[in-house]
């Protein structure tokens, strides 16, 4: 098992290096001259050249990448063009809302989607199964911002049960923190719940046809034990896979969700940086999101060794 873990960690190193190269290249594959975009329409050629020099655009590409990558390894993601603050400081100020939103969304999604998928498989062909499949289709079809505006209108504006926007730090209390995040979490988690529920249902349908399940039922094992102790354990590998892949949905959806509910997180920071052409901030946030996604997939691979020991070899 230790050898498997070491191999997986080693294979992530070139992936992260490629991600770093791609993120660095964002500044140069963007349309037009980045220095001219940053300087604005009224800038003189001297202003543009000064910005090019400050960004290092007058030096060879590989030299610039090497210097930037070396600074990244030291924890330096550069300085914001718009605020003149270190990018790491800006990310540190915004990371708690985004982490809170993603963690709460993940907990809600898994807690709801897995039982829904199991019950739908158990009741295959009934109205329960059709209701779950219908919800999954709805979750995939409706855009995130539409769900967000609908939930905000009903539960925040009409019923006044929760705040319509903003964020309360968890240090100020669990309940205020939860009230601010429950609607954004449901909004962001709808498509995630639909995805996990459908995969769980499909996998459970296959597992429930196995002989050992019928044997357990013939021995009088309760339905709950058959579903959650015998069947779900053997159907867990595809479910764990889709949970890990779904982290990309959370990262992408956080930008829209934080904008709808005015949450001052990394998604909102990214959107503001794009509108301002603040390239160092864009690079820093995209790099952090990319590395998180790579690490989550590494964690999923390691979880496989617990779910299915055969994968270790």
C-alpha positions in Angstrom: 0.0 0.0 0.0 2.9 2.4 0.8 4.4 1.8 -2.6 1.0 2.6 -4.3 0.7 5.8 -2.3 4.3 6.9 -3.3 3.7 6.1 -6.9 0.5 8.2 -7.0 2.2 11.1 -5.3 5.1 11.0 -7.8 2.7 11.0 -10.7 1.0 14.2 -9.5 4.3 16.1 -9.7 4.4 16.4 -13.5 0.7 17.1 -13.5 1.1 20.1 -11.2 4.1 21.3 -13.2 2.0 21.3 -16.3 -0.8 23.1 -14.5 1.7 25.8 -13.4 2.9 26.2 -17.0 -0.6 26.5 -18.3 -1.6 29.0 -15.6 1.5 31.1 -16.3 0.7 31.1 -20.0 -2.8 32.6 -19.4 -1.2 36.0 -19.3 0.2 35.5 -22.8 -2.5 33.5 -24.6 -5.1 36.2 -23.8 -6.1 38.2 -26.8 -4.1 41.4 -27.5 -1.1 42.8 -25.6 -1.6 42.4 -21.9 0.4 45.5 -21.2 -1.9 47.6 -23.5 -5.0 46.1 -21.9 -3.8 47.0 -18.4 -2.6 50.5 -19.5 -6.0 51.4 -21.1 -6.9 53.2 -24.2 -5.5 56.6 -23.1 -2.0 55.3 -22.3 1.0 56.5 -24.2 3.5 54.1 -25.8 5.9 54.9 -22.9 3.3 53.8 -20.4 2.7 50.6 -22.2 6.4 49.8 -22.4 6.8 50.6 -18.7 4.0 48.1 -17.8 5.6 45.5 -20.1 8.8 45.9 -18.3 7.1 45.6 -14.9 5.4 42.4 -16.0 8.6 41.1 -17.5 7.2 40.8 -20.9 10.4 42.2 -22.5 12.3 39.1 -21.4 12.4 35.6 -22.9 9.3 33.4 -22.1 11.2 30.5 -20.4 13.2 32.9 -18.3 10.0 34.6 -17.1 8.4 31.2 -16.4 11.4 30.0 -14.4 11.5 33.1 -12.3 7.7 33.0 -11.7 7.7 29.3 -10.9 10.6 29.7 -8.4 8.6 32.5 -6.6 5.6 30.2 -6.5 7.6 27.5 -4.9 8.5 30.1 -2.2 4.8 31.0 -1.7 5.0 34.2 -3.7 2.1 34.5 -6.2 2.9 38.1 -7.2 1.3 41.4 -6.6 -2.1 42.7 -7.6 -2.0 45.3 -10.4 -5.2 47.0 -9.2 -4.7 47.0 -5.4 -0.9 46.6 -5.1 -1.4 44.0 -2.5 0.2 40.5 -2.5 -1.9 38.0 -4.2 -1.4 35.6 -1.3 -2.9 38.2 1.0 -5.9 38.7 -1.2 -6.5 35.0 -1.3 -6.1 34.6 2.4 -8.8 37.3 3.0 -11.2 35.5 0.7 -10.5 31.8 1.3 -12.8 31.2 4.3 -16.1 32.0 2.5 -15.2 29.8 -0.4 -14.0 26.9 1.7 -17.1 27.1 3.9 -19.3 27.1 0.9 -17.6 24.2 -0.8 -17.4 22.0 2.4 -21.0 22.7 3.4 -22.1 22.0 -0.2 -20.1 18.7 -0.3 -21.6 17.5 3.0 -25.2 18.4 2.0 -24.8 16.9 -1.5 -23.3 13.6 -0.4 -25.7 13.3 2.6 -28.7 13.8 0.3 -27.6 12.2 -3.0 -26.3 8.9 -1.9 -29.5 7.9 0.0 -31.6 9.2 -2.9 -29.6 7.0 -5.3 -29.9 3.9 -3.1 -33.6 4.3 -2.6 -34.2 4.9 -6.3 -32.3 1.7 -7.2 -34.2 -0.2 -4.5 -37.6 1.1 -5.8 -36.6 0.9 -9.5 -39.6 1.4 -11.8 -41.8 2.9 -9.1 -42.8 6.6 -8.7 -40.0 7.0 -6.2 -37.5 6.0 -8.8 -39.1 8.3 -11.4 -39.1 11.2 -9.0 -35.4 10.9 -8.3 -34.6 10.6 -12.0 -36.8 13.6 -12.7 -35.0 15.6 -10.1 -31.7 14.6 -11.5 -32.7 15.7 -15.0 -33.9 19.0 -13.5 -30.7 19.5 -11.6 -28.7 19.1 -14.8 -30.9 21.2 -17.0 -31.4 24.4 -15.0 -28.5 26.8 -14.8 -27.0 27.5 -11.3 -27.9 31.2 -11.4 -31.5 30.5 -12.1 -31.8 28.2 -9.1 -30.0 30.8 -7.0 -32.3 33.6 -7.9 -35.4 31.4 -7.5 -34.3 30.3 -4.0 -33.4 33.8 -3.0 -36.7 35.1 -4.1 -38.8 32.5 -2.3 -36.9 31.9 0.9 -35.1 35.2 1.4 -37.4 37.9 -0.1 -40.9 36.4 0.3 -40.6 34.2 3.4 -37.7 36.1 5.0 -36.2 32.9 6.5 -32.6 33.5 5.6 -30.4 36.5 4.5 -30.5 37.2 0.8 -26.8 37.9 0.5 -23.5 38.3 2.3 -21.4 36.1 4.5 -21.0 35.8 8.3 -17.6 34.3 9.5 -17.9 31.1 11.5 -16.1 32.9 14.4 -19.3 34.9 14.9 -21.4 31.8 15.5 -22.4 28.6 13.8 -26.0 29.5 13.2 -25.5 32.9 11.5 -22.7 31.3 9.4 -25.1 28.5 8.4 -28.0 30.8 7.6 -25.9 32.8 5.2 -24.6 29.7 3.4 -27.6 27.4 3.3 -29.2 28.9 0.1 -25.9 29.2 -1.7 -25.0 25.6 -0.7 -28.3 24.3 -2.0 -27.9 26.3 -5.2 -24.4 25.1 -5.8 -25.2 21.5 -4.7 -28.2 20.9 -6.9 -26.3 19.8 -10.0 -23.9 17.9 -7.7 -26.7 16.1 -6.0 -28.2 15.2 -9.3 -24.9 13.8 -10.6 -24.1 11.7 -7.5 -27.7 10.4 -7.2 -27.7 9.2 -10.8 -24.4 7.4 -10.6 -25.3 5.9 -7.2 -28.6 4.6 -8.7 -27.0 3.1 -11.8 -24.3 1.4 -9.8 -26.7 0.1 -7.2 -29.0 -1.3 -9.8 -26.1 -3.4 -11.1 -25.0 -4.6 -7.6 -28.5 -5.5 -6.5 -28.6 -8.1 -9.3 -25.7 -10.0 -7.8 -26.1 -13.4 -6.3 -24.7 -12.5 -2.9 -27.4 -9.9 -2.5 -30.2 -12.4 -3.2 -28.4 -14.8 -0.8 -28.4 -12.1 2.0 -32.1 -11.5 1.4 -32.9 -15.2 1.5 -31.1 -15.4 4.9 -33.4 -12.8 6.3 -31.0 -9.9 6.4 -32.9 -6.6 6.8 -33.3 -4.3 3.7 -31.3 -1.6 5.4 -28.3 -3.9 5.9 -28.6 -5.3 2.4 -28.6 -1.8 0.9 -26.1 0.0 3.0 -23.8 -2.7 4.4 -23.6 -5.2 1.5 -24.6 -3.4 -1.7 -23.4 0.2 -1.2 -19.9 -0.9 -0.1 -19.4 -2.7 -3.4 -20.9 0.1 -5.4 -18.7 2.7 -3.7 -15.8 3.0 -6.2 -17.8 4.7 -9.0 -19.6 6.9 -6.4 -16.3 8.0 -4.8 -14.9 8.7 -8.3 -17.8 11.0 -9.2 -17.6 12.8 -5.9 -14.0 13.6 -6.6 -14.7 14.7 -10.2 -17.6 16.8 -8.9 -15.2 19.0 -7.0 -14.6 20.7 -10.4 -18.3 21.5 -10.5 -18.0 23.1 -7.0 -15.0 25.2 -8.1 -16.6 26.4 -11.3 -20.0 26.9 -9.7 -18.6 28.9 -6.8 -17.9 31.8 -9.2 -21.5 32.1 -10.2 -23.0 31.3 -6.8 -20.8 33.8 -5.0 -21.8 36.5 -7.5 -25.5 35.8 -7.1 -25.4 35.8 -3.3 -22.7 38.5 -2.9 -20.3 36.2 -1.0 -16.8 37.7 -0.7 -14.9 34.5 -1.7 -12.4 33.4 -4.2 -15.0 33.1 -6.9 -16.0 36.7 -6.5 -12.3 37.7 -6.4 -11.7 35.9 -9.7 -14.6 37.6 -11.4 -13.5 41.0 -10.2 -9.9 40.3 -11.3 -11.2 39.3 -14.8 -13.2 42.5 -15.1 -10.2 44.5 -14.1 -7.7 42.6 -16.1 -5.7 41.9 -12.9 -3.6 39.1 -14.4 -1.5 38.2 -11.3 -4.7 37.7 -9.2 -6.2 35.5 -12.0 -3.1 33.4 -12.2 -2.9 33.0 -8.4 -6.5 32.0 -7.9 -6.6 29.6 -11.0 -3.4 28.0 -9.7 -4.8 27.5 -6.3 -8.0 26.0 -7.7 -6.1 23.7 -10.0 -3.8 22.4 -7.3 -6.8 21.8 -5.0 -8.5 19.8 -7.8 -5.3 17.7 -8.4 -5.0 17.0 -4.7 -8.6 16.0 -4.4 -8.2 13.5 -7.2 -5.1 12.2 -5.4 -7.1 11.8 -2.2 -9.8 9.9 -4.2 -7.2 7.5 -5.6 -5.9 6.9 -2.1 -9.4 6.3 -0.8 -9.7 3.6 -3.5 -7.2 1.5 -1.6 -9.6 1.4 1.4 -12.7 0.7 -0.7 -11.1 -1.8 -3.0 -7.8 -3.3 -1.9 -7.2 -4.8 -5.4 -6.4 -1.4 -6.7 -3.2 -1.3 -4.6 -1.6 -3.7 -7.0 
